[in-house]
């Protein structure tokens, strides 16, 4: 699609909540993109397209092999990401995979090998990387707003049910991978070079545990702590405060990015634009420009693979502690 002025055509595999979220974002991008939906059931694809403004594209195989499709967006359960991604790459399509991209680094490496062989590109839809909050934290840390960073503490606790595929770790990867990978990505992408991660034993299975305390080591001596839970009571359904402490200041922020307060060397209050707070719109702007320009987006496969590797490190340390 390099140099082409025609709209990009995306086939969204899956007709669930995240497919609808991507459709809402894409619908707001005007004539730059067209999208449609595929499902195991053609009638479900037709019904979903009628509700969300796209075109019905039939079955997964029909959409993946369609000559009118430029890229495939995989929003099916995580256990199915690898076969869908491989099929799309082999069909000569670029692929956008919803997070968690794959269930393990081994699966990720299989997809990367297929990407290399196909000459196409693999993109991972990690919207947290594109949140204005993450960019603001990185800018303040790199600008020495807090001096030397000492401690980065993120509260990602809330009460959330897990139904359907999310309740089966063999399908969704378990809470830490399915939901926690967002927060692991934040811990790894605020301008601090992460060198490793470990879990603190809490008596829960590392694959199915709904509450996890993880620590992160950073180059330069800073330490991080992530409190992740789907079982913890949370005010107003999930309003939480997180902090970055440094030698000359502190950054306090609402964990989801509603606001940030800087104190110390710099004093400021920052609130993102509501339309961009979740990161979906800037993510798709970057993805569409990358697909049209034959380049990778800012969030690369290497970033996404490292996130899964960190989850594996956390799980591995918990499993070892339990033996």
C-alpha positions in Angstrom: 0.0 0.0 0.0 3.0 2.3 0.0 2.2 5.6 -1.8 -1.4 4.6 -2.4 -4.1 7.2 -1.7 -6.9 4.7 -1.6 -8.4 3.6 1.7 -6.8 0.7 3.6 -9.1 -2.3 3.8 -9.1 -4.1 7.1 -10.7 -7.5 7.9 -11.5 -7.8 11.6 -11.6 -11.4 12.7 -14.0 -11.8 15.6 -17.2 -10.1 16.6 -16.7 -9.3 20.3 -16.3 -6.3 22.6 -12.8 -5.4 21.4 -13.8 -5.7 17.7 -16.6 -3.2 18.4 -14.1 -0.9 20.2 -11.7 -0.9 17.2 -14.7 -0.3 14.8 -15.7 2.8 16.8 -12.2 4.2 16.5 -11.8 3.4 12.8 -15.2 4.9 12.1 -13.9 8.2 13.4 -10.9 8.2 11.0 -13.0 9.1 8.0 -12.1 7.9 4.5 -8.6 6.7 5.4 -9.8 3.2 6.1 -12.6 0.7 5.4 -13.3 -2.3 7.6 -15.4 -5.4 7.8 -16.0 -8.3 10.1 -15.5 -12.1 9.8 -16.7 -14.8 12.1 -17.0 -18.6 12.2 -20.7 -17.9 11.5 -21.5 -15.8 8.4 -24.8 -14.6 9.9 -23.0 -13.4 13.0 -20.6 -11.4 10.8 -23.6 -9.9 8.9 -25.4 -8.9 12.1 -22.3 -7.4 13.7 -21.5 -5.4 10.6 -25.0 -4.0 10.5 -24.6 -2.8 14.0 -21.1 -1.4 13.8 -20.9 0.1 10.3 -18.6 -2.3 8.6 -19.0 -4.9 5.8 -19.7 -8.6 6.4 -16.7 -10.5 5.1 -17.9 -14.1 5.7 -15.8 -16.7 7.4 -12.3 -16.2 8.8 -10.7 -18.0 5.8 -12.7 -16.0 3.3 -11.7 -12.7 4.8 -8.1 -13.7 5.2 -7.7 -14.7 1.6 -9.8 -12.0 0.1 -8.0 -10.0 -2.6 -9.8 -6.9 -1.4 -8.3 -7.0 2.1 -5.0 -5.2 2.9 -4.6 -6.3 6.5 -6.2 -8.6 9.0 -7.0 -7.6 12.6 -7.2 -10.6 14.9 -9.5 -10.0 17.9 -10.5 -13.7 18.6 -9.5 -15.3 21.9 -5.7 -15.4 22.5 -5.3 -19.1 22.0 -6.4 -18.7 18.4 -4.2 -15.7 17.6 -1.2 -17.8 16.3 -3.1 -19.8 13.7 -5.0 -16.8 12.5 -1.8 -14.7 12.3 0.1 -17.4 10.4 -2.8 -17.9 7.9 -2.9 -14.2 7.2 0.8 -13.8 6.8 0.9 -16.7 4.5 -1.9 -15.1 2.5 0.3 -12.1 2.0 -1.5 -9.8 4.5 -0.2 -7.5 7.1 -1.5 -8.6 10.6 -2.7 -6.6 13.6 -3.0 -8.9 16.6 -5.0 -7.8 19.7 -3.1 -8.2 23.0 -2.0 -10.5 24.4 -0.6 -11.2 21.0 0.3 -14.8 21.8 0.3 -17.1 24.9 4.1 -17.4 25.1 7.4 -16.2 23.7 7.7 -19.5 21.9 4.5 -18.8 20.0 5.7 -15.2 19.4 8.9 -16.5 17.8 6.9 -18.8 15.5 4.9 -15.8 14.3 8.0 -13.7 13.9 9.6 -16.4 11.7 6.5 -16.5 9.6 6.5 -12.7 9.3 10.1 -12.8 8.1 9.3 -15.5 5.5 6.2 -13.7 4.2 7.8 -10.2 3.9 4.7 -8.7 5.6 4.4 -7.1 9.1 3.1 -8.1 12.4 1.6 -5.4 14.6 0.3 -5.7 18.2 -2.6 -3.6 19.4 -1.3 -2.6 22.8 -3.3 0.6 23.4 -1.7 1.3 26.8 1.6 2.1 25.0 -0.3 4.9 23.2 -2.0 6.3 26.2 -1.1 10.0 26.7 -0.3 9.1 30.3 2.6 6.8 29.3 4.1 9.5 27.0 3.7 12.1 29.7 5.5 9.9 32.3 8.3 9.2 29.8 8.7 12.9 29.0 8.8 13.9 32.6 11.2 11.2 33.6 13.6 11.8 30.7 13.4 15.5 31.5 14.6 14.9 35.0 11.4 16.3 36.5 11.9 14.1 39.6 15.6 13.9 39.5 16.9 10.3 39.7 14.0 7.9 39.8 14.0 5.7 42.9 10.6 3.9 43.1 7.8 3.3 40.6 4.6 2.0 42.2 1.6 1.2 40.0 -1.8 0.2 41.5 -3.8 -1.9 39.0 -6.3 -3.4 41.4 -10.0 -3.7 40.8 -12.8 -6.3 40.9 -13.5 -7.9 37.5 -15.3 -11.0 36.5 -13.8 -13.5 34.1 -16.3 -15.2 31.9 -16.2 -17.2 28.7 -12.7 -17.7 27.3 -11.3 -15.3 29.9 -12.1 -17.9 32.6 -9.9 -20.6 30.9 -6.2 -19.9 31.1 -5.6 -22.3 28.2 -7.6 -20.0 26.0 -7.0 -16.5 27.4 -3.7 -17.0 29.1 -4.9 -16.3 32.6 -5.5 -12.9 34.3 -1.9 -11.8 34.4 -1.4 -12.3 30.7 -4.9 -11.3 29.5 -5.2 -8.2 31.6 -1.9 -7.7 33.4 0.1 -7.5 30.2 -1.3 -3.9 29.8 0.3 -2.9 33.1 3.5 -4.8 32.5 3.8 -2.8 29.3 3.4 0.4 31.3 6.1 -0.7 33.8 8.5 -1.3 30.9 7.8 1.8 28.8 8.1 5.0 30.8 11.7 5.7 30.1 13.2 3.4 32.6 15.2 0.4 31.2 13.7 -2.7 32.8 16.2 -5.4 33.4 14.0 -8.1 34.9 10.8 -8.9 36.8 9.8 -11.3 39.6 6.6 -12.2 41.4 6.0 -12.1 45.1 4.3 -15.3 46.3 0.7 -14.8 47.5 -0.5 -18.4 47.5 -2.1 -18.2 44.1 -1.5 -20.3 41.0 0.9 -18.4 38.7 -1.3 -19.3 35.7 -4.7 -18.6 37.1 -4.0 -16.3 40.0 -6.3 -13.2 40.0 -4.0 -11.2 42.3 -0.3 -10.7 41.6 2.4 -8.6 43.2 5.3 -8.1 40.9 8.6 -6.3 41.3 10.7 -4.8 38.5 14.4 -4.0 38.4 15.6 -1.0 36.3 19.0 0.0 35.1 20.4 2.7 37.3 19.0 1.2 40.5 15.4 2.2 40.4 12.8 -0.4 41.5 9.2 -0.9 40.5 6.2 -2.6 42.0 3.0 -3.6 40.2 -0.1 -4.5 42.3 -2.5 -6.3 39.9 -5.8 -7.8 40.9 -9.2 -8.8 39.6 -10.4 -9.5 43.1 -9.6 -6.3 45.1 -12.3 -3.8 46.1 -11.8 -0.5 44.3 -13.3 2.9 44.8 -15.8 3.9 42.1 -15.1 0.7 40.2 -11.4 1.2 39.8 -10.1 4.7 40.6 -6.5 4.2 41.9 -3.4 6.3 42.5 0.1 5.4 41.4 3.4 7.1 42.1 6.9 7.7 40.8 9.3 8.9 43.5 12.6 10.4 42.6 15.4 12.3 44.4 13.9 15.7 43.6 10.2 15.1 43.0 7.2 12.9 42.8 4.7 12.1 40.1 1.2 11.1 41.3 -1.2 9.8 38.7 -4.6 8.1 38.4 -3.6 4.7 37.2 -5.8 4.7 34.1 -4.5 8.1 33.1 -7.3 10.5 34.2 -4.8 13.0 35.6 -1.2 13.5 36.8 0.2 15.8 39.4 3.9 16.7 39.5 5.5 17.9 42.7 9.0 18.9 43.6 11.4 20.2 41.0 8.4 20.8 38.8 4.8 21.6 39.9 2.1 20.9 37.4 -1.3 19.3 37.0 -2.0 17.5 33.7 -5.3 16.1 32.3 -5.4 14.3 28.9 -8.0 15.0 26.2 -10.9 12.6 26.8 -10.9 11.4 23.2 -7.3 10.1 23.4 -7.1 8.9 27.1 -7.4 5.2 26.3 -4.8 5.3 23.5 -6.9 3.7 20.7 -7.1 6.7 18.4 -3.3 7.5 18.5 -2.6 3.8 18.1 -4.7 3.5 15.0 -3.3 6.7 13.5 0.2 5.2 13.9 -0.8 1.8 12.6 -2.5 3.1 9.5 0.5 5.4 8.7 2.8 2.4 9.2 0.7 0.1 7.0 0.5 2.7 4.3 4.1 3.7 4.5 5.6 0.1 4.7 7.1 0.7 8.1 6.6 -0.6 11.6 4.7 1.5 14.1 6.3 3.0 17.2 5.2 0.0 19.2 7.1 -2.8 17.6 6.9 -6.6 17.8 10.0 -6.4 20.0 8.2 -4.3 22.5 5.3 -6.8 22.6 7.5 -9.9 22.8 9.4 -8.3 25.8 6.1 -7.8 27.6 5.2 -11.5 27.3 8.8 -12.4 28.4 8.3 -10.3 31.5 5.0 -12.0 32.3 6.8 -15.3 31.9 9.6 -14.2 34.3 6.9 -13.2 36.9 5.1 -16.5 36.5 8.3 -18.5 36.5 9.5 -17.0 39.7 6.1 -17.7 41.3 6.1 -21.3 40.1 9.7 -21.8 41.5 8.7 -20.3 44.8 5.8 -22.7 45.0 7.8 -25.9 44.5 
